[in-house]
Amino acid sequence: MAVDSLDLIVVSLLAAAIAGYYLKNHFLAPPESKGFITTPASGGATNTRDILQTLHHHDKNVLLLYGSQTGTAEDFSHKMARELTSRFDLKCMVADFADYDWDNLKDISSDVLVFFVMATYGEGEPTDNAIEFFDYLETEDDLSSLRYCVFGLGNSTYEFFNAIGRKTRDLLTEKQAESFAPYGEGDDGLGTLDEDFLAWKDGVFESLRNNLHFEEQELKFQPRIKLEVRDDLTAEDETVALGEPNKRYLNSDEDLTKGPFDNTHPYVAPIVNVKELFKSEERHCVHVDFDISGSNLKYTTGDHLAIWPSNSNENIEKFVEAFGLKDKLDEVFDLKRLDQTYVAPFPTPITFGAVLRHHLEISGPISRQLLLSIAEFALTDEVKKSIMALANNKAKFAEEITAKKYNFADVLLKISNGQPWTKVPFEFIIENLQHLTPRYYSISSSSSKEKNTISVTAVVEAEQIEDRLITGVVTNLLKDIDIVKNKRDVKPLVTYNLSGPRNKFFEFKLPVHVRRSTFKLPTSSTTPIIMIGPGTGVAPLRGFIRERVQQFENGVNVGKSVLFYGCRNREQDYLYKDEWVQYGEVLGDKFELFTAFSREDPNKKVYVQHKLLENSAKINQMLLDGAMIYVCGDAAHMARDVQAAFAKIISDERDISVEKAGVLIRSLKVQNRYQEDVW
């Protein structure tokens, strides 16, 4: 069959892009992560980056490696390790790729089972902590002694669904490694990540029983840590952690403005401005400006800001009620490691209250696996039967728990009719709940125009389900700051301790760090750009436009910038309405805005993709003139609909098939002329 010249071009571009990607990540890899708080301990040995030495020293026969960006893959790895230990008496070690060197992976004995739990980040990229591992895996020739299995975490709303999980599997197969269990993958796009993980896990256990002949025993919690209450310490002792991001923040003499700042060490940035953007009583959206002057925290337009959260007073109270912890909040405890490879998720000694407020994900959704795990601590046999019946019924659990967004405390109180679960060890809570991780927001400021300020734009997440209010952790924290700082005469949905540990967040400060992004303006200021950003998807596009305004005011020639923005109603949630007018006054015909309001006409919903199609000829000409496309916002529907609109525009205007137009769209993505920042 003849090969179309257009297909050859696309294949060539794909090859070039892949080569460029690995070169880029090799030279631009972020600073090495050292885990959340501490590096892996090695018992009597010195700390080492030699994975073989660590496995041998601690007599481990299972290694679980995770590539994680938001903490989910890490959480799954720990869950799997706990079950492997409990069910099969295996000696498991969980490790962050960034904590070790990989030159001797090929020398790991075939007696050791290696699990790869791999999240895909962005447009088919490895997570930050797995970049160097992929450099190694690409160049290694022979891994024939390695026995492995892989679970991939992805989102089917993205074009490169589970690219890293699949690539890990394919590379290991190519290097002659032996798979001992089927490949599995989870889909966050369908909301089935937990269920997909459970299904894969069951398949792994079947392989362990039937193929490797491991004997299975009854599931029972086997702690890797032992909690020791410190009666000799109080919350006032300066060595006791009260929720500080890490131990460096316990040392008041250290200059903490120098960095480097990353997911292990944030900068505590003052909030100099916060304001409500919506004109609605039911829905809220805040614009927040963080002051980074005097620090070494840097960003470039298009990057993401990570905000380190804390839990609301209301969610803490509910959790305390569920586990009967009211009298323990100010008690101090330390952790003794029973497994010397265990990495503490927070600094110790620490108070119970600090752990609940700053370090554990207490308000997130609960999985069937977690419910099954806690059954052994049920107050009565009747309660245990109720738990087992619910956790073992996938459909019932989805209908009664997942769909109604119950969290851990809510479920337990519902099942026990309000009786506290006092038999649950706090070690179980620490080991089974996901750590509270930073939330990422597209930066809406320009690093050229606002060198000392980082801005974010966030819709406040809140949903009433029956008698329960489900709230977003960070967005409601920002809204609480807005209400208190601006002395608004309104009641917040939930409240927070805004002073922070030892008043370190006093006068409205929050810990933050910057994550680099590939969502960037063209290197040439004259390149035209087409931007699509409904809702808060407009955040980074606002930064782009402000950047071009700054360039124009500095006498730099800029290309045309066209923005397609959408919201529900121009009178209620039209973000930065007055700013767009100001930018137009500065840039003149170099800036053009098209708006879509989906709720104004009761007979017809108008979205950004409709406005794109209305301007078909203009869009096509801009693309022929070398324009770049930027799409930001919802991945599940908007991004796909927008891509389909571009394909139709190209098909109609150039008189080619939609399939050919789709190939052209993919080629634009390969050339980085079609960029997405979607979630």
C-alpha positions as CSV (number, residue, x, y, z in Angstrom):
1,M,0.0,0.0,0.0
2,A,1.4,3.4,-0.9
3,V,2.4,5.6,2.0
4,D,1.0,9.1,1.9
5,S,3.5,12.0,2.0
6,L,1.6,13.6,4.9
7,D,1.9,10.4,6.9
8,L,5.6,10.3,6.3
9,I,5.9,13.9,7.5
10,V,4.0,13.0,10.7
11,V,6.1,9.9,11.4
12,S,9.3,11.9,10.9
13,L,8.0,14.6,13.3
14,L,7.1,12.0,15.8
15,A,10.5,10.5,15.8
16,A,12.1,13.9,16.1
17,A,9.8,14.9,19.0
18,I,10.5,11.7,20.9
19,A,14.3,12.1,20.5
20,G,14.0,15.8,21.6
21,Y,11.8,14.9,24.5
22,Y,14.4,12.5,26.0
23,L,17.2,15.0,25.4
24,K,15.2,17.8,27.0
25,N,14.4,15.7,30.1
26,H,17.9,14.5,30.4
27,F,19.3,18.0,30.6
28,L,16.4,19.8,32.2
29,A,15.5,17.2,34.8
30,P,14.4,18.7,38.1
31,P,16.4,18.4,41.3
32,E,16.4,15.0,42.8
33,S,13.6,14.3,45.2
34,K,14.5,12.9,48.6
35,G,11.0,11.7,49.4
36,F,8.4,13.7,51.2
37,I,10.4,14.4,54.4
38,T,13.3,12.0,54.8
39,T,15.5,9.8,52.7
40,P,15.2,6.1,53.1
41,A,16.9,4.8,56.2
42,S,19.2,1.8,56.0
43,G,19.3,0.6,59.5
44,G,22.8,-0.2,60.5
45,A,24.2,0.7,57.1
46,T,24.8,4.2,55.8
47,N,22.3,5.8,53.5
48,T,22.9,4.7,50.0
49,R,21.6,5.1,46.4
50,D,22.6,1.5,45.6
51,I,19.3,-0.3,45.3
52,L,20.9,-3.7,45.3
53,Q,22.8,-3.0,48.5
54,T,19.6,-1.7,50.2
55,L,17.6,-4.8,49.2
56,H,20.3,-7.1,50.4
57,H,20.9,-5.3,53.7
58,H,17.2,-5.4,54.6
59,D,16.6,-8.9,53.3
60,K,13.8,-7.8,50.9
61,N,12.3,-10.1,48.3
62,V,9.8,-7.7,46.8
63,L,10.5,-4.2,45.4
64,L,7.7,-1.8,44.5
65,L,8.9,1.3,42.5
66,Y,6.6,4.2,41.8
67,G,6.5,7.0,39.4
68,S,4.1,9.5,41.0
69,Q,3.2,13.2,40.4
70,T,0.3,13.7,42.8
71,G,0.8,10.8,45.2
72,T,-1.7,8.3,43.9
73,A,0.9,5.9,42.4
74,E,2.9,6.1,45.6
75,D,-0.3,5.4,47.7
76,F,-1.1,2.4,45.5
77,S,2.5,1.0,45.9
78,H,2.1,1.2,49.7
79,K,-1.3,-0.5,49.6
80,M,0.1,-3.3,47.5
81,A,3.1,-3.7,49.8
82,R,0.9,-4.0,52.8
83,E,-1.3,-6.7,51.2
84,L,1.7,-8.7,49.9
85,T,3.1,-8.7,53.4
86,S,-0.1,-9.6,55.1
87,R,-1.4,-12.2,52.6
88,F,1.8,-13.9,51.5
89,D,4.3,-13.0,54.2
90,L,6.6,-11.3,51.6
91,K,9.2,-8.8,52.6
92,C,8.4,-5.7,50.7
93,M,10.3,-2.4,50.1
94,V,8.6,0.6,48.5
95,A,10.9,3.0,46.8
96,D,10.8,6.4,44.9
97,F,12.7,6.2,41.6
98,A,14.5,9.5,42.5
99,D,16.1,8.0,45.6
100,Y,18.2,5.5,43.8
101,D,20.6,4.9,41.0
102,W,19.6,2.3,38.4
103,D,22.9,1.0,36.9
104,N,22.6,-2.3,38.7
105,L,18.9,-3.0,38.2
106,K,20.0,-5.8,35.8
107,D,21.8,-7.5,38.7
108,I,18.7,-7.8,41.0
109,S,18.2,-11.5,41.6
110,S,15.3,-13.3,40.0
111,D,14.2,-14.3,43.5
112,V,13.1,-10.6,43.9
113,L,9.8,-9.6,42.4
114,V,9.8,-6.1,41.1
115,F,6.6,-4.0,40.7
116,F,6.4,-0.9,38.6
117,V,3.5,1.4,39.5
118,M,3.7,4.1,36.8
119,A,1.7,7.3,36.4
120,T,1.6,9.2,33.1
121,Y,2.0,12.9,33.4
122,G,1.0,15.6,30.9
123,E,1.1,14.6,27.3
124,G,2.5,11.0,27.7
125,E,5.4,12.0,29.8
126,P,7.0,10.2,32.8
127,T,6.5,11.8,36.2
128,D,9.3,14.1,37.4
129,N,10.7,11.4,39.8
130,A,10.9,8.8,37.0
131,I,12.7,10.8,34.3
132,E,16.2,9.5,35.1
133,F,15.0,6.0,35.4
134,F,13.6,6.1,31.9
135,D,17.0,7.4,30.7
136,Y,18.5,4.3,32.1
137,L,15.8,1.9,30.8
138,E,16.2,3.3,27.3
139,T,19.9,2.5,27.2
140,E,20.0,-0.8,29.2
141,D,20.5,-3.8,26.9
142,D,19.8,-6.9,29.0
143,L,17.3,-7.3,31.9
144,S,16.8,-11.0,31.5
145,S,17.2,-11.8,35.2
146,L,14.5,-9.3,36.2
147,R,11.0,-10.6,37.2
148,Y,8.4,-7.8,37.0
149,C,4.9,-6.7,36.6
150,V,3.5,-3.2,35.8
151,F,0.4,-1.2,36.7
152,G,-0.2,2.1,34.8
153,L,-2.2,5.0,36.0
154,G,-3.6,7.3,33.4
155,N,-6.6,9.3,32.1
156,S,-8.4,8.3,29.0
157,T,-9.5,11.9,28.3
158,Y,-5.8,12.5,27.4
159,E,-4.6,11.5,23.9
160,F,-1.6,9.6,25.3
161,F,-3.5,7.4,27.7
162,N,-1.3,5.4,30.0
163,A,1.7,6.0,27.7
164,I,4.2,5.5,30.5
165,G,2.7,2.3,31.9
166,R,2.7,0.8,28.5
167,K,6.1,2.1,27.6
168,T,7.5,0.6,30.8
169,R,6.0,-2.8,29.9
170,D,7.2,-2.7,26.3
171,L,10.8,-1.7,27.2
172,L,11.0,-4.4,29.9
173,T,9.8,-6.9,27.4
174,E,12.3,-5.6,24.8
175,K,15.1,-6.1,27.3
176,Q,14.0,-9.7,27.9
177,A,12.7,-9.2,31.5
178,E,10.2,-11.8,32.6
179,S,6.7,-10.8,33.5
180,F,5.2,-12.8,36.4
181,A,1.8,-11.3,36.3
182,P,-0.5,-9.6,33.7
183,Y,-0.1,-5.9,32.9
184,G,-2.8,-3.7,34.4
185,E,-3.9,-0.1,34.0
186,G,-6.3,2.3,35.7
187,D,-8.4,5.1,34.2
188,D,-8.9,8.2,36.2
189,G,-10.9,9.7,33.3
190,L,-13.7,7.2,33.9
191,G,-13.3,7.5,37.7
192,T,-12.4,3.8,37.9
193,L,-8.8,4.0,39.1
194,D,-9.4,2.3,42.5
195,E,-11.6,-0.5,40.9
196,D,-9.0,-1.0,38.1
197,F,-6.3,-1.3,40.7
198,L,-8.3,-3.9,42.7
199,A,-9.0,-6.0,39.6
200,W,-5.3,-5.9,38.7
201,K,-4.3,-6.8,42.2
202,D,-6.6,-9.8,42.2
203,G,-4.9,-11.0,39.0
204,V,-1.4,-10.6,40.6
205,F,-2.5,-12.6,43.6
206,E,-3.8,-15.3,41.4
207,S,-0.5,-15.5,39.6
208,L,1.4,-15.6,42.9
209,R,-0.8,-18.5,44.1
210,N,-1.1,-20.5,40.9
211,N,2.2,-19.8,39.1
212,L,4.7,-19.0,41.8
213,H,2.9,-21.3,44.4
214,F,2.9,-18.8,47.3
215,E,0.7,-19.7,50.2
216,E,-2.0,-17.2,51.0
217,Q,-3.1,-16.4,54.6
218,E,-5.9,-14.3,56.1
219,L,-5.6,-10.6,55.6
220,K,-4.5,-8.9,58.8
221,F,-2.9,-5.5,59.4
222,Q,0.9,-5.8,60.0
223,P,2.2,-2.4,60.9
224,R,5.6,-1.2,59.6
225,I,5.8,1.4,62.4
226,K,5.1,1.5,66.1
227,L,3.6,4.6,67.7
228,E,5.3,5.7,71.0
229,V,3.5,8.4,73.0
230,R,6.1,10.9,74.4
231,D,4.8,11.9,77.8
232,D,8.1,13.8,78.3
233,L,7.2,16.2,75.6
234,T,4.4,18.8,75.0
235,A,3.3,20.7,72.0
236,E,5.2,23.7,73.3
237,D,8.6,22.0,73.0
238,E,10.6,23.4,70.1
239,T,11.6,20.0,68.8
240,V,8.0,18.9,68.4
241,A,6.5,19.3,64.9
242,L,3.2,21.0,64.7
243,G,2.6,20.7,61.0
244,E,5.7,22.4,59.6
245,P,6.3,21.2,56.0
246,N,9.6,19.6,57.1
247,K,12.2,19.7,59.8
248,R,14.0,22.6,58.3
249,Y,11.1,24.8,59.3
250,L,11.7,23.8,63.0
251,N,15.0,25.6,62.9
252,S,14.2,29.2,63.2
253,D,17.8,30.3,62.6
254,E,17.9,28.9,59.0
255,D,17.4,31.2,56.0
256,L,14.4,29.6,54.3
257,T,14.2,32.1,51.4
258,K,17.1,30.6,49.4
259,G,15.6,27.3,48.3
260,P,15.7,25.2,46.1
261,F,12.0,24.9,46.4
262,D,10.2,21.7,45.3
263,N,7.8,19.1,46.5
264,T,9.9,18.4,49.5
265,H,10.6,22.0,50.5
266,P,8.2,24.8,49.8
267,Y,8.5,28.6,50.2
268,V,6.1,30.1,52.7
269,A,4.8,33.0,50.5
270,P,2.7,36.0,51.7
271,I,-0.7,36.5,50.0
272,V,-0.7,40.2,49.1
273,N,-4.1,40.2,47.3
274,V,-7.1,37.9,47.1
275,K,-10.4,38.8,45.6
276,E,-13.7,37.2,44.6
277,L,-14.2,37.1,40.8
278,F,-17.8,35.8,40.5
279,K,-20.9,37.8,41.1
280,S,-23.0,34.9,42.4
281,E,-24.2,33.8,45.8
282,E,-24.0,30.1,45.0
283,R,-20.6,29.9,43.2
284,H,-17.3,31.4,44.0
285,C,-13.9,31.9,42.2
286,V,-10.9,33.6,43.7
287,H,-7.9,35.4,42.3
288,V,-4.9,35.2,44.6
289,D,-1.5,37.0,44.3
290,F,1.5,35.5,46.1
291,D,4.5,37.7,46.9
292,I,7.8,36.0,46.0
293,S,10.1,39.0,46.3
294,G,13.2,38.4,48.4
295,S,13.1,34.7,47.7
296,N,14.8,32.5,45.2
297,L,11.5,31.1,44.0
298,K,11.3,31.7,40.2
299,Y,8.7,30.9,37.5
300,T,8.1,31.4,33.9
301,T,4.8,32.2,32.3
302,G,2.7,29.0,31.9
303,D,4.2,27.2,34.9
304,H,2.1,25.6,37.7
305,L,2.0,26.7,41.3
306,A,1.7,24.0,43.9
307,I,-0.1,25.1,47.1
308,W,0.4,23.0,50.2
309,P,-3.0,22.5,51.9
310,S,-4.3,21.9,55.3
311,N,-7.6,20.3,56.4
312,S,-10.6,22.3,57.5
313,N,-11.7,22.5,61.1
314,E,-15.0,20.8,60.2
315,N,-13.4,17.8,58.5
316,I,-10.9,17.4,61.4
317,E,-13.8,17.5,63.9
318,K,-15.7,14.8,61.9
319,F,-12.6,12.6,61.7
320,V,-11.9,13.0,65.4
321,E,-15.5,12.0,66.1
322,A,-15.2,8.9,64.0
323,F,-12.1,7.6,65.8
324,G,-12.6,9.0,69.3
325,L,-9.5,11.1,69.2
326,K,-10.8,14.2,71.0
327,D,-8.5,13.8,74.0
328,K,-5.4,13.0,72.0
329,L,-5.0,16.0,69.7
330,D,-2.3,17.7,71.8
331,E,-0.5,14.5,72.7
332,V,3.0,14.1,71.3
333,F,4.2,10.8,69.7
334,D,7.2,9.4,67.9
335,L,7.4,6.7,65.3
336,K,9.6,3.6,65.7
337,R,10.2,1.8,62.4
338,L,9.6,-1.9,62.4
339,D,10.5,-1.9,58.7
340,Q,13.8,0.0,58.3
341,T,13.0,0.9,54.7
342,Y,9.8,2.8,55.7
343,V,10.0,6.5,54.9
344,A,8.2,8.7,57.5
345,P,5.5,10.8,55.8
346,F,6.0,13.7,58.3
347,P,8.7,14.9,60.8
348,T,8.5,13.5,64.3
349,P,8.0,13.9,67.2
350,I,4.7,15.4,66.3
351,T,1.2,15.9,67.8
352,F,-1.9,13.8,66.7
353,G,-3.7,17.1,65.9
354,A,-0.8,18.2,63.6
355,V,-0.9,15.0,61.6
356,L,-4.7,15.3,61.0
357,R,-4.5,19.0,60.1
358,H,-1.4,19.0,57.9
359,H,-0.4,15.6,56.8
360,L,-3.2,13.2,56.0
361,E,-5.9,13.2,53.3
362,I,-8.8,12.8,55.7
363,S,-11.5,14.2,53.4
364,G,-10.8,12.3,50.2
365,P,-12.9,9.5,48.7
366,I,-12.7,6.0,50.3
367,S,-11.9,2.8,48.3
368,R,-13.4,-0.7,48.8
369,Q,-9.9,-1.9,49.6
370,L,-9.6,0.5,52.6
371,L,-13.0,-0.5,53.8
372,L,-12.1,-4.2,53.7
373,S,-8.8,-3.5,55.5
374,I,-10.5,-1.8,58.5
375,A,-13.0,-4.6,59.0
376,E,-10.8,-6.4,61.5
377,F,-11.2,-3.4,63.9
378,A,-15.0,-3.3,63.8
379,L,-16.7,-2.7,67.1
380,T,-19.0,-5.7,66.7
381,D,-19.5,-8.7,64.5
382,E,-22.6,-7.1,63.1
383,V,-20.7,-4.0,62.1
384,K,-18.0,-6.2,60.5
385,K,-20.6,-8.1,58.5
386,S,-22.0,-4.8,57.3
387,I,-18.6,-3.6,56.2
388,M,-17.7,-6.8,54.4
389,A,-21.1,-6.9,52.6
390,L,-20.7,-3.3,51.4
391,A,-17.0,-3.6,50.4
392,N,-17.5,-6.9,48.5
393,N,-20.4,-5.6,46.5
394,K,-18.9,-3.4,43.8
395,A,-22.2,-2.1,42.4
396,K,-23.6,-1.3,45.8
397,F,-20.4,0.4,46.9
398,A,-20.4,2.5,43.8
399,E,-24.1,3.5,44.2
400,E,-24.1,4.2,48.0
401,I,-20.5,5.4,48.7
402,T,-18.6,6.5,45.6
403,A,-21.5,8.3,43.9
404,K,-22.4,10.1,47.1
405,K,-18.7,11.1,47.7
406,Y,-18.4,9.7,51.2
407,N,-15.1,10.1,52.9
408,F,-13.5,7.7,55.4
409,A,-15.0,9.3,58.5
410,D,-18.5,9.6,57.0
411,V,-18.6,6.0,55.9
412,L,-17.5,4.6,59.3
413,L,-19.9,6.8,61.3
414,K,-22.7,5.8,58.9
415,I,-22.0,2.0,59.3
416,S,-21.6,2.2,63.1
417,N,-24.6,4.5,63.6
418,G,-22.3,7.2,65.1
419,Q,-20.3,5.1,67.4
420,P,-16.5,5.9,67.4
421,W,-14.0,3.4,66.0
422,T,-11.8,3.3,69.1
423,K,-10.2,0.0,68.2
424,V,-8.4,1.3,65.1
425,P,-4.7,1.8,65.8
426,F,-3.3,5.2,64.7
427,E,-0.6,3.3,62.9
428,F,-3.3,2.0,60.7
429,I,-4.5,5.5,59.9
430,I,-1.0,6.7,59.1
431,E,-0.2,3.8,56.9
432,N,-3.5,3.6,55.0
433,L,-4.6,7.1,54.4
434,Q,-2.9,9.0,51.5
435,H,-0.6,11.8,52.5
436,L,-2.0,15.3,52.0
437,T,-0.2,16.5,48.8
438,P,0.1,19.8,47.1
439,R,-2.6,20.9,44.7
440,Y,-1.4,22.4,41.3
441,Y,-2.9,25.5,39.7
442,S,-2.0,27.1,36.3
443,I,-0.3,30.4,37.0
444,S,-2.3,33.3,35.7
445,S,0.4,36.0,35.9
446,S,3.3,36.9,33.6
447,S,6.8,36.4,34.8
448,S,7.9,39.3,32.6
449,K,5.2,41.7,33.9
450,E,5.0,40.4,37.5
451,K,8.5,39.1,38.4
452,N,7.8,39.2,42.1
453,T,4.2,38.0,42.0
454,I,2.6,34.6,41.2
455,S,-1.1,34.6,40.6
456,V,-3.6,31.8,40.5
457,T,-7.3,31.6,39.6
458,A,-9.4,29.0,41.3
459,V,-13.1,28.0,41.4
460,V,-14.1,27.2,45.0
461,E,-15.2,23.6,45.0
462,A,-18.3,22.8,47.1
463,E,-21.2,20.3,46.6
464,Q,-24.2,19.6,48.8
465,I,-25.1,15.9,48.8
466,E,-28.0,15.0,51.1
467,D,-27.0,16.4,54.5
468,R,-23.3,16.5,53.8
469,L,-21.2,19.4,52.3
470,I,-18.3,18.2,50.1
471,T,-15.6,20.8,49.9
472,G,-12.3,21.2,48.0
473,V,-9.3,21.4,50.4
474,V,-7.3,24.2,48.9
475,T,-10.0,26.3,47.2
476,N,-12.0,26.6,50.3
477,L,-8.8,27.5,52.2
478,L,-8.2,30.4,49.7
479,K,-11.9,31.5,50.1
480,D,-11.5,31.5,53.9
481,I,-8.5,33.7,53.5
482,D,-10.5,36.0,51.2
483,I,-13.3,36.4,53.7
484,V,-11.0,37.0,56.7
485,K,-8.4,39.2,54.9
486,N,-11.0,41.4,53.2
487,K,-13.2,41.4,56.3
488,R,-16.2,40.2,54.3
489,D,-19.5,39.9,56.2
490,V,-20.2,36.4,55.0
491,K,-20.0,33.0,56.6
492,P,-17.4,30.6,55.0
493,L,-18.5,27.1,54.0
494,V,-15.7,25.7,56.1
495,T,-13.0,27.3,58.3
496,Y,-9.3,26.8,58.7
497,N,-6.5,27.5,61.1
498,L,-5.0,30.4,59.1
499,S,-2.1,31.1,61.5
500,G,-0.4,27.7,60.8
501,P,2.1,25.9,62.9
502,R,3.7,28.2,65.4
503,N,2.1,31.2,63.5
504,K,4.3,30.5,60.5
505,F,1.4,31.3,58.2
506,F,0.3,34.3,60.2
507,E,-0.9,37.3,58.2
508,F,-2.0,35.1,55.3
509,K,0.9,33.0,54.1
510,L,0.9,29.6,52.5
511,P,3.6,27.1,51.6
512,V,4.1,26.9,47.8
513,H,6.5,25.7,45.1
514,V,6.6,26.0,41.3
515,R,6.4,23.0,38.9
516,R,7.8,23.6,35.4
517,S,5.4,23.2,32.5
518,T,5.8,22.7,28.8
519,F,2.7,24.9,28.2
520,K,4.7,27.9,26.8
521,L,4.4,30.8,24.5
522,P,6.2,30.6,21.1
523,T,9.9,31.5,21.3
524,S,9.2,34.2,18.6
525,S,7.0,37.1,19.9
526,T,5.7,37.6,16.3
527,T,4.1,34.1,16.1
528,P,0.3,34.4,16.1
529,I,-1.5,32.4,18.8
530,I,-5.0,30.9,19.1
531,M,-6.1,30.4,22.7
532,I,-9.1,28.5,24.0
533,G,-9.9,28.6,27.7
534,P,-13.4,28.4,29.2
535,G,-13.9,29.0,32.9
536,T,-10.6,28.9,34.9
537,G,-9.0,27.4,31.9
538,V,-8.4,31.1,31.0
539,A,-5.8,31.4,33.8
540,P,-2.6,30.6,32.0
541,L,-3.9,32.4,28.9
542,R,-4.3,35.5,30.9
543,G,-0.6,35.1,31.7
544,F,0.2,34.8,28.0
545,I,-1.7,37.9,27.1
546,R,-0.1,39.9,29.9
547,E,3.2,38.7,28.6
548,R,2.5,40.0,25.2
549,V,1.2,43.3,26.5
550,Q,4.5,43.7,28.4
551,Q,6.5,42.9,25.2
552,F,4.4,45.4,23.2
553,E,4.9,48.1,25.8
554,N,8.6,47.4,25.6
555,G,8.6,48.1,21.9
556,V,8.7,44.5,20.8
557,N,6.8,43.4,17.7
558,V,4.1,40.9,18.7
559,G,1.9,38.6,16.6
560,K,-1.9,38.4,16.8
561,S,-3.4,36.9,19.9
562,V,-7.0,35.5,19.6
563,L,-8.8,34.3,22.7
564,F,-11.9,32.1,22.8
565,Y,-13.4,32.4,26.3
566,G,-16.5,30.8,27.7
567,C,-18.6,30.8,30.9
568,R,-22.2,30.4,32.0
569,N,-23.4,34.0,32.2
570,R,-21.7,37.3,31.4
571,E,-23.2,38.9,34.5
572,Q,-22.1,36.2,37.0
573,D,-19.0,34.4,36.1
574,Y,-17.3,36.3,33.3
575,L,-13.6,36.2,34.5
576,Y,-11.4,39.3,34.1
577,K,-14.1,41.0,32.0
578,D,-12.6,44.5,32.4
579,E,-9.1,43.3,31.8
580,W,-9.8,42.1,28.3
581,V,-11.0,45.6,27.3
582,Q,-7.7,47.1,28.6
583,Y,-5.6,44.6,26.7
584,G,-7.5,45.4,23.6
585,E,-6.8,49.1,24.1
586,V,-3.1,48.4,24.4
587,L,-2.7,45.8,21.6
588,G,-5.3,47.1,19.2
589,D,-5.9,44.7,16.3
590,K,-3.2,42.5,17.7
591,F,-5.8,41.1,20.2
592,E,-9.2,39.7,19.5
593,L,-11.7,38.2,22.0
594,F,-14.6,35.8,21.2
595,T,-17.0,34.9,24.0
596,A,-19.4,32.0,24.5
597,F,-22.1,32.1,27.3
598,S,-23.6,28.7,27.8
599,R,-26.6,29.5,30.1
600,E,-27.9,32.8,28.7
601,D,-30.1,31.3,26.0
602,P,-32.4,28.6,27.5
603,N,-33.0,27.2,24.1
604,K,-29.4,26.8,23.1
605,K,-26.1,26.3,24.9
606,V,-23.2,28.0,23.3
607,Y,-19.7,26.8,23.9
608,V,-16.2,27.8,22.8
609,Q,-16.1,25.2,20.0
610,H,-19.2,26.8,18.4
611,K,-17.4,30.1,18.3
612,L,-14.4,28.4,16.7
613,L,-16.5,27.0,13.9
614,E,-18.1,30.5,13.4
615,N,-14.7,31.8,12.7
616,S,-13.5,28.9,10.5
617,A,-11.9,31.0,7.8
618,K,-10.0,33.2,10.2
619,I,-8.7,30.2,12.2
620,N,-7.6,28.3,9.1
621,Q,-5.7,31.3,7.8
622,M,-3.9,31.8,11.1
623,L,-2.8,28.2,11.1
624,L,-1.5,28.6,7.5
625,D,0.4,31.7,8.8
626,G,2.1,29.5,11.5
627,A,-0.2,30.1,14.5
628,M,0.1,28.1,17.7
629,I,-2.9,26.7,19.5
630,Y,-3.3,26.7,23.3
631,V,-6.1,24.8,25.0
632,C,-6.7,24.9,28.7
633,G,-9.5,23.5,30.9
634,D,-11.6,20.4,31.1
635,A,-10.1,17.3,29.5
636,A,-13.1,15.0,29.5
637,H,-15.3,17.1,27.2
638,M,-14.1,20.5,26.2
639,A,-10.6,19.6,25.0
640,R,-12.0,16.8,22.8
641,D,-14.8,18.9,21.4
642,V,-12.3,21.7,20.6
643,Q,-10.0,19.3,18.9
644,A,-12.9,18.0,16.8
645,A,-13.8,21.6,15.9
646,F,-10.2,22.3,14.7
647,A,-10.4,19.1,12.6
648,K,-13.7,20.2,11.0
649,I,-12.3,23.6,10.3
650,I,-9.2,22.2,8.5
651,S,-11.4,19.7,6.7
652,D,-13.9,22.2,5.5
653,E,-11.5,25.0,4.6
654,R,-8.9,22.9,2.9
655,D,-11.4,20.4,1.3
656,I,-9.8,17.3,2.8
657,S,-11.3,14.5,4.8
658,V,-11.8,14.7,8.6
659,E,-9.3,11.8,8.9
660,K,-6.7,13.8,7.1
661,A,-7.4,16.8,9.2
662,G,-7.0,14.7,12.3
663,V,-3.6,13.6,11.1
664,L,-2.7,17.3,10.6
665,I,-3.8,18.0,14.2
666,R,-1.6,15.3,15.5
667,S,1.3,16.7,13.5
668,L,0.7,20.1,15.1
669,K,0.9,18.5,18.5
670,V,4.1,16.8,17.6
671,Q,5.6,20.1,16.6
672,N,4.3,21.7,19.8
673,R,2.1,24.0,17.8
674,Y,-1.0,22.5,19.5
675,Q,-0.5,22.5,23.3
676,E,-2.9,21.5,26.1
677,D,-3.0,22.2,29.8
678,V,-6.0,20.1,30.7
679,W,-7.4,18.3,33.8
